[in-house]
Amino acid sequence: MRSYETHPSDTTMTSQNDLVFDPQLIRRFDINGPRYTSYPTADRFVEAFDHRALRDWLAQRAVGGVSKPLSLYFHIPFCNTICYYCACNKIITKDHARSAKYLKYLDKEIGMQAEALGGSHQVTQLHLGGGTPTFLSHDELRQLMDSVRSRFTLVPNGEYSIEVDPRKVDFETVKLLADLGFNRMSVGVQDFNEDVQVAVNRVQSFDETKLVIDSARATGFKSISLDLIYGLPKQNIISFNRTLEQVLALSPDRVSLYSYAHLPGLFKPQRRITVVDMPTSDTKLQILQLAIRRLTEAGYVYIGMDHFAKPDDELTVAQRQGRLHRNFQGYSTQAECDLLAFGVSAIGKIGPVYSQNFKSLDEYYDALDRDELPVLRGIELTADDLLRRSIIQALMCHFELSIDSIEIAHLIQFNEYFAEELQDLRAMEEAGLVEVTDKWISVMPAGRLLVRGIAMVFDRYLRADRERPRYSKVI
């Protein structure tokens, strides 16, 4: 956490809500780039890191007698229907025989990782993502959580979250989730306008969404987040303003405002979207500007990238206290966890390594049938990777970087080590996106929406290849 007494711009410091929206700067610096849920990013993982490597690192977790608390992620890939915008790893089916088989293999993977794991099995954070985790029946949800609790200890008052599709969830399902220990919920909305919903094949009423949120509050959920997407077909400023009014009426604790990335070459469902129905780049920027204004005027704090939270939310508090972290689930308060990941395509982190599971069910099942952890690829971070990860984390989470703290922690001379990077930052500094001094690199209010682009300056892999078409636009 920074020392406010020594920061050079204390006398002119802005609050986290001070965010400058400059369309000209956005157009100039809106380049393709990663979201930095990890560094190095997953496309840099290598297949030489296999199931043996992961097993070794799981066993080494408690070397020295101290092990970090655990965060668990479970990927549930099944969905009843397809949403045309979706870029997630998913399987469209209504057949619960497929989820029953998946849970059997998931139980085996949980057991194998738990058996290989050195150190404490205490869990402070758990997340079910997808796909649609609430695709699972009540019995299947109970089965999964029984499997988890038989191998791990979920500590009281931990962060236990699940992604919910309101179209298939009633009060009884929400109550079951609360009984199973879930206390945080992410609700997919995207847009409440019916024309937009039809265009992306996700028709979901306001009343369905309100029922789920009211049920979550009635059953003791501590935090509710709503997901919105701007840039979808049929969207316009007037219709999205109405969606924002409805969102504010629901008063979620957090709002995630994602930019739709149209990449039909990579994601086949997006080919069903009619391109002429999509808003122009100017309209998309106007929608974003409107959303930022409406949310901040309503009291939400801009956390970073596409996340907003109420002033008393855990994310906001963590950011104020310098504890905010970023991982594969986005922004998090759990900075010191080892992340165990289960299911197809799931990505975990143990100490200085990342690993990702096979992406298809057949490959995932085949590996487990061979009694092997289903690892597709991974990476062991070098000292340079760890250094750059710490810089990118600081910029993405706190909008500033203490050069002294980096030099002390990594035993480098910052100005010498990053001479080229500092040179590349000059254009951003001249444009008012960042401020660079001998002691600090600070992201200015005009640069906060473009923080991904600023972080990219320190990405050694991007500097080496300069190829970014695989990534979506920053805005």
Secondary structure, 3 states (H helix, E strand, C coil): CCCHHHCCCHHHCCCCCCCCCCHHHHHHHCCECCCCCCCCCHHHCECCCCHHHHHHHHHHHHCCCCCCCEEEEEEECEECCCCCCCCCCCEECCCHHHHHHHHHHHHHHHHHHHHHCCCCCEEEEEEEEECCHHHCCHHHHHHHHHHHHCCCEEEEEEEEEEEECHHHCCHHHHHHHHHCCCCEEEEEEECCCHHHHHHCCCCCCHHHHHHHHHHHHHCCCCEEEEEEEECCCCCCHHHHHHHHHHHHHHCCCEEEEEECCCCCCCCHHHHHCCHHHCCCHHHHHHHHHHHHHHHHHCCCEEEECCEEECCCCHHHHHHHCCCCEEECCEEECCCCCEEEEECCCCEEEECCEEEEECCCHHHHHHHHHCCCCCEEEEEECCHHHHHHHHHHHHHHHHCEEEHHHHHHHHCCCHHHHCHHHHHHHHHHHHCCCEEECCCEEEECHHHHHHHHHHHHCCCHHHHHHCCCCCCCECC
